[in-house]
């Protein structure tokens, strides 16, 4: 359970050397800057270094250029790429000027095409009109309106026309097209009655559309626009080829400039953590202890720069960042730990514990030799092809499932296919554990609870160790997850087991009850007072003894209830063993309803369904046991991860 030791490095030097220091810190890839003011008590004369980042704008511009060329930023080796700021600005101006002009031209053409398509969408409703649009729109004595009327209102057009006729207004509307909702057409209004005619058509919810005047009928105009769009697309193809040719000649150079800008931009952000003191700067950060000596020596080679190192364990109030360091087999399970929260610097790393218990519980809950091998294979594919962290976790989990599947004798749901192997190795006529038999089912449930008790005791022990490591001795002794809690829980479990199995009569022993039950429970109940006494605090007395006792009683009741619920939660481990066997029984029952081919297909599909569903459920339920039942006993997860400054696209 390893957390890398960290060192805090304080860097002081001439303000003229700040850029050089910042670049070296960034290039090291092991430096995480921190807030200077939190490390010094008197910061009145400290001034923030508030310079505008000169690299942010050209970096964003170059990134947009790369995407405009149909490419994506890629990491390239720039270790030997040294370039001045002026040359960077000159290159960004050159490439952006070239590409942006082509992109703007292409954007304008797309705008013309969109305008053409919009006009085409209007014109298609008036193909039946055999006059040119110019002839219609240039009428001297009538006003022309193209548009649409809702069909349910157009159905009553004759009524509107009849009423208008009585008012001396002739409604003239020519329909040319209709769709599910509208009748499309054109109406004509004489100049004398334009206002009244418009009002009547407005009451009919007429929606006008504007058509451009031209010497062509709507149908011919549509053909012209389609031909025009074809020509415009050809222009776009020419521009895109020109962009592609230009990018082909500039891609390597552009990526080098981009990565250099990304590096400079990232390193410049370190400046925001520094403070100015007269003509000096102060920068504080964290580096792994094993590399701190070399790192500080490199910095002190810069003229006028001094460094001092401090152990992270001496600066716990500053929350040293946490870098987990685990064996290869445990490392994938750091994903689960970080999902819950990083351990504090003076807290234990639960990753190995999570790895062991997760693999164990998953294997028991999803015990099947064949399906376990499939799960491992799927995990391997997820890891190799998709680089998914979950895939590396599924590989050992599948192996665990296969192992327990061999113990329970289940291979793709076939419960007796391994009987010859048991006979050869152990002389058994059939597998020793018949999961669905009443005796075995009871044994599995009891074993699951027993395993839960063991894991909870281990979790409490880890909690005590963690509290002692953090020098929180009062909590380590008197908390519900401390020594008092561990003694009480273990004694209660032993007492229950004795009453059910051994019948030794220890429950009648007053010494046992007093030492292992009453004393620990009183310690938990009066924890707040006792912890303050251990810490030698003068405010240990409660303001009201009555309120304190009533509150402590209900809190104690909650603690005891949590012991019960935490223990009973492990029943799901045994129940999943039975659920797996039950689900496969259902699959085989359905398969027997079909012929030989149908039987095989049903068994294969059923196995795939069970693998997907049960692997998901078992994975979630084991994670729940980890987070809620076990982590609650020893892990807080209030730390912050070690995030050194690294100039990468994903880091940006």
N, C-alpha and C positions, 0 to 999 in steps of 0.2 A: 504494500500500500504506500506508494511513493509519490511524493510531491517534490519537484525540483526545488532546491534551495535557491533563493534569489538574493541578490545584493543591490542595495540602493547606491547609485553613483551620483555625486554632486559635482558638477562641472562649472568652474569659474574661470573667466578669462576676459581678454580685451574684446570689446564689442566689435572691433574690426575683424576678429577671428571667428565670429559666430557662424558665418556661412560655411566656413571650412569645417567647423565642428559639427554643424548640422548635417552636412554631406557625409562626413565620416560615420556619424551615428546611424544614418539611414543605410549606408553601404554595408554596415556590419550585420544588418538584419536580425539583431538580437537586442535592440534598444527600444524600450517602451517609455515614452516621456510621461511625466506626471506633473501635477500642479505644484509649482514652486512654493506658493504661499502656505500650503499645508505642512511644509517641512521646517518653516522658520517661524519663530514666535513674533519677531518684530519685522514687519514688512512695510512699514510706513514709507520708506524711501525707495521701495521697489516700484518700478514702472513697467507696465506691460509693453511688449514690443508689437505694436499694431501697424505693421506694414501691409500694404495691399499685395496680395499674391500676384506677381507678374506672369506666372505660368498658367494660371487657371483658364484665362480667356483663349490663348493660342492652343492650349491642349484641347479644349472643347471644340474649337474651330477645326482642328486637325481630325478629331474624332468624327465630326460630322462629315468631313470630306471623305474619310475612309468609308463610312456607310453610304455616302452618295455614290461612291464608285462600286457599290455592290459587294464590298468586302467587310471583314470584321477585324477589329484590333487583335493583333497576335503578339505574343511575347518573343522578343528577339534578343540576341546577345549584344549588349552595348558596352561591354567591359572595356573595349578599346575604341569606343566611339566618343571622342572628345570634341566638343564644338562650342563656339562662343555664343553668347546670348544674341548678338546682332545677326549672326548667320542663321540662327533658329528663326528669328523674326522674319528675315529675308526669305527663307524657304517657305514658311507658312503663308506669307503674303503671295509668293509666286504660285504655289499649288492651289491655294484657295481662290485666287483670281482666275486661274485657268478653269478649274472644275466648276466653280460657282457660276461663271458665265454660261457654261454649257448646260448646267442644271437649270438655271433660270430660263434659258431658251427652251429647254424641254418642258419646263413647267408651263410656260406660256402656250406652247403647242397643245399640251394636255387641256389647258383652259379652253382653247378654241374647239377642241374635240368635244369637250363637255358641253360647250354652248351649242355645237351642232347637234349633239344627241338630244339636248333639251328641246331644240327646235323640231327635230325629227319626231319626238314624242308628241308634240302638238300637231304637226302636219298630218300624221297618219290618220287622224280623225276627219280629215277634210279631203281625202283623195277623190271623192266623187265630184268635186268642184272643177268644172272644165274651163273656167276663166282664170286668167293670170291674177296673182295677188295684187299687182300694181293696178290693174283695171278696176278691181273691186274696191281697193282702199282709196283710190283717187276719185271716187264718185263725188260729184259736185252738189247734188240735190238731196242725197240721203246719207245718213250716218250708218256705218257698218260695224257690227260687233260679233266677233267670233267667241264661242264659249260653250258651256255645258249647263244642262238643267237636270236636277235629280229626276229619275224616271217616274217616281211615284207622283211628282208634281206635274211632269210633262203629260202624264195620262189625263190630266184635267185641263190641258191647253185649250181645248175648244170652249170650255166654260169661261176661261180668261178672255179668249178672243171675242166671245159673244158679249161679255160685259163691256169690253173696250169699244166694240163697234157701236154700242148704245151711246158711248161718250164721244163718238166721232173719230175714234182712233183705230186704224187698221193694223192688226198685228201680223207681221210678215216674218215667218221663221222657217228656214230650210234645214231639215235634219240630214246629216250625212253619215253618222256612225253612232253606234251605241255599245255600251259595255254593261257590266252587271249593275252599275249604279247610275250611270248618266246617259243622257241623250245629248250628243254633240251636234252642233250646227251653227248657223249664223242668222242673225236677225237684222232687219233694215228698218230704220226710223227716219221719217221725213224731217227736214230741218225744223218745220213749224211745231211738230209734236215730239221732238227729241226728248225733252225732259219728262213728259208724261209716259212715253214709251219706255224710257229707261227705268222709271219708277215701277211700272207694271212688271217688267222683266226682273227687276230687283226683288219684287215681292214673290216672284217665282223661284227665288234663290239661284238666279242665273250667275254663273262665275265666268268672267271674261278672261280670255287668253289673248296675248299679243303675238301677232305674226308679222314677220319682217316683209316689207314691200319688195317685190322683185318681178321681173318679166318672165314668170313661169307659173304654171299651175302648181298647187300643193304637191301633186304626185311627182311632177318633173323637178320641182325644187328639192324634194326629198332625195331624188336620185342624184342631183347635183351635190347636195350636202354629203351623201355617202361617198361619192367619188372624192370630194374634198378631204374627208376624213381619212380615206385610204392614202392620199398623198401626204397628209400630215403624219400618219403612222410611219411612212417611209422616211420622212425627215427625222422622226424620233429614232428609228433604227440607225440612221447615219450618225446622229449625235451619240447614241449609246456605243456604237463601234468606236467613235472618236474618243469617248471616255475610257472605254476598255483598253484601247491602244495606249492612251496616255498613262493609265494606271499600270499597265504592264511594264512600262518603262520606268515608273516611279515607285512601284510597290515596296521594294526592298528598302529604298532610301527613305520613303515616307514612314515605314514601320520603325526604322531606326530613330528618326526624328520624334515619332510619337512616343516611343518607349523612353527616350531621353527626356522629353517633356513630362511624361508621367512620373518619371523618377524625380525630376527637379520639383515638380508640383507637390509630390508626396513628402519629400524631404523638407520643403519650405514650410509645411504644416507643423513641423516640429518647433519652428520659431514661435508659434502661438503659445507654447508652453513655457517659454523662457521669460525671464524678467530682466529689466535693466537696472543697474545700480551705478550711478555716475557714468563712467566710461567703461564699465564692465557689464558682463552678462552673467546670469546664473541659470543653469539648466539642471533639472533633476529628473532621474528616470531609473528604470529597473533593467537589470541584465542577469542572466543565469550566473550563479556564483562560480561555476566551473570555468566560465569564460570571462569573468570580470577582471582578472589580473591582466590578461592579454589586451582586453578592451581599453582599460585605463592607461596601459603603457602606450598604446597607439595614440591616444588622445594627448597625452603629455608630451609627445614628440612635436605637437603644434606649439609654436613659439607663444609664450604668454598664457598658456592654458594649464590649469591645475585641477586635479581630481581627488576626491576622497570617497572611500567605500564604507558602507555600513551593512551589517548582517540584517536580512529581512526579519529575522526573529526578534530583533531589537526595535523594530518599527511596526509592531502589530497594529497600532492605532492608525497607521497610514494604509492599512489593507494591502499588503504586498500582493501582486498578481500571482496567479497560480498556473503552473505548467505541470500537467500530469505526465508521469513517466512510468509506464507499465511494460511488462513483458509482452512479447508479440501476441501470445495467445489471449491475453486479457485486453489488449489495446482497443479492439473493436467496440468493447462495451463502455468505453469512455463516452461514446455517443449517447447512451442512456443516462449516464451520470450528468453530462452537460445539459441534457434536456431537462433534468430536474433542477440543476443548479450546481455551480462549481463549488468544491469544498473551500473553506477558508484556509489561509496559509498555515494556521496552527491546528487544522482539523485533519483527520485521517482521510485518505483517498479510498472510497468504497469500491473502486472499480474491480479489484480481484474478487471481493466478496460478491458483488453483483454478477460477475462472470460465472463463478462457480455455482451459485444458487440458481441463477437463471437457466443455465444449461441443465442442471439437475432437475429442476421443477418442470421445465418444458419437456424434457425427455420422459418423465413419469406421466405427465398429462397427455402426451401424444405418443404413446408407446406402440410403435409398429415398425418392424424391421424394414419392410419394403418401402413404406411411406416415408420413413425417416431418411432412407437413402435418397429418395426423390427430393425431399426437402433440402438435403445437403447439396444435391446437384443443382437445384434451382438457385440456391444461395450462391453457389460457385459461379453460375452464369451471370447473376445479378452483379456480382463483384467484378468479374473479368470483363464483361461487355459494357456494363453501365457504371462501373466504379461506385456502386451503391454501398454505403456503410452497412445497411441492414443485411446485405448479402453475406458479408463476412461473419455476421452474427448467426445467420441461419446455418452455416456450415457445421460448427460444433453442436448446435442445437439438434440438427438432423442426425448427427452421429449419436448423440445421447438418446434420441428417440429410437434409433435402430437398436441400440444396446438394450434399452428396457423392453423394446418389442421382442427381442430374443429371449428375455427373461419371462415375459408373459406369453410367449409362443404365438405372436400375431404377425402374419406376413400378408400385407394387403388385405387384411380382414380375415384371412384363412387362419383359423385358430388351432388347427392340428397338423399343419404341414411340417412343423419341426419335430413332431413326435419321434420319428426315427433317429434324429440327432440326440434327443434326450435319452433315448434307449441306448444308443451307442456310447455316449459319454458317461451317463449316470446310472444306467440300468433301469430307468423309469419306463413304464408301459406307455405313458402319455405325459404331457406337460404337467408340471407340479402345481401350477396356479391356473385354475379355471375361473377367469375373472367374473363371469356372470353367476357362478354358484353362490348361494347365500353365505356359506362360510367364508369364501374368499372375498366376497364383497364387504362383509363386516371387517375382515382383517385389513383390507385396503383402506377403508375409512379410518380405522383406528391408527394404522400406520401413517396416514396423511396428517392426522392431528398430532401424532407423536413427532413427526418430522417438523411440523409447525412449531411445536413447543421447543424443540432443539434449536431451530433457527432464531426464534425469539430470544432465547437465552443467550445465544451467540451475539445477537444484535445488541442486547443490553450490555453484554460484556464489552463489546466494541464501543458502546456509548460511554461506559465508565472510563475506558482507556482514553477516549477522545477528550473527555472532561478533565481528566488528570493531566493530559498533555497540554491542555489550555489553562491549567492551574486553577480550574474552577472546582475546588475541592468540596465546597458546600453542596453544590449540585451533584457532584460525583457520589456523595454519600447519601443524601436525603431525597433526591428526586425520585419520581416514579420509575424512571429508567436508570437510576443509580443503584448503589449497593442495596439500599433498603428495598427498592422495587424488585431487584433481582432476587434477593433473599426471600421476600414475601411470595413472589410468583413461583419460584422453584419449590418452596416449601408447600404451597397450595397444590401444585401439580403432584408432588410426591405423596401428599396426604390423600388426594383423590385416587391415585393409582393404588396406594396401600389399601384403601377402603374397598376397591373393586377387585383387586387381584390378590395381594399378600395377606391382608387381614391380620396385621401384626398388632393392632390395637394402639398404634402410635397416636391416634387422634385423641385418646384418653390421657395422654401424657401431658400434664400441665406445663412441664419445663419446655417441651417442644413447642407448644402453642404460644407460650410467653416469649421465648427467645426468637423464634422464627416467624411468628405471625403478628403478635401484638406489638412488640418493639418496632419492627419495620413499618407497620401500619401507622403507628404514632409518629415515627420519623417522617413519613410522607405527609401526614396530616399537618404537622407543625414545621414543615420544610422551610417556609418563609422566615420564621423566627430563628430556626437553627442555622440556616445559611448565613443570616446576618450576624449571629453569634460567632460562627466560624471565621467570618470576615472581620470580626471585632468592630462591628458598627454599633454606634450608640443608640440608633433609632430602631432597635430590635423589637421594642414593645409595640403592639398594635394599639391604635387609638381607641378601639372598643373591643373588648374581649368577647362580648356576646356576638357582635357582627362577625368577628374573625372566626369564632368556633362554628357558627352556622354556615358561613361560606366555605370553610375548610371541610366540613362534613359533606356538603354536596359535591365539592371537588374530589374528595376521596371516593365517593360513590361513583363518580364519573371515571376515575382511574381504575377502579375494580372492574367496572363495566367494560372499559377498553381492553383490559387483560382478556376478558371472556371473548369479546368480539374479535380481537386480533387472533386469538387461538382458533376460534370457529371458522375464521376466514379460510384457513387451510383445508377445510373440508372440501373446497372446490378442487383441490389437487386430486383427492381420491374420486370425487364425483366425475371428473373428466375422464379418468380411466374407464369408468363404467359407461359414460356417454359414448366414448369412442367405440367400445364393443357393441353397444346398443345401435349406434348408427350403422355400423357395418352389418349387423344382423338384418336391419331394414333393407340395406342394399341387396343382400343375398336373397331375402324373401321376395323382393320385386323381381330379381333376376330369374328366379325359378318359375315365374309366370310365363317366360318366353322359351323359345327353342334354343338350340345350341349357339347359333350366331347371336341371337338376341341376348342370351345369357352372358356371353363374353363381352358384348358391347355395354350392357348394363353394369357389369362389374367394373369395367374400365372407367366408364363415365362416373359411376358411384364413387370409385376411389379418388378420382380427380376432384370431385365435389367435396368429399370429406377432407382431402388434403388441404384444399384451399380454405374451406370454412373452419376446420378445426385448428389448422396452423395459425390462422388469424385470431381465433378466440383464445387459444392457449397462450399465444404471444402476449395478447392484451391482458389476460388474467394474471399471468406471471409478473408482468410489469406492474400491475396493480398491487400485487403482494409485495413487490420490492419497494414501491414508492410509499404505500400507505401503512403496511404492517411492519416492515423492517426498517426503512429509512427513518421513520418517526422515532425510532429508539436511539439512533446514534448520529444522524446526519442532518445538518441544517441547510447546507448548500447556499451560503450567503457570500461566497467568494467571487472574485472577478477573474476572468481568464487572462493569461499573459498574451498580449497582442502587440508584438514588436512591429515597428514601422517597416513595411515591405512594399516596394513599388511594384504592384501587380495590378492587372486590369480588374480582377475580382476584388482586390483589396480596395480599389478606388470606389 
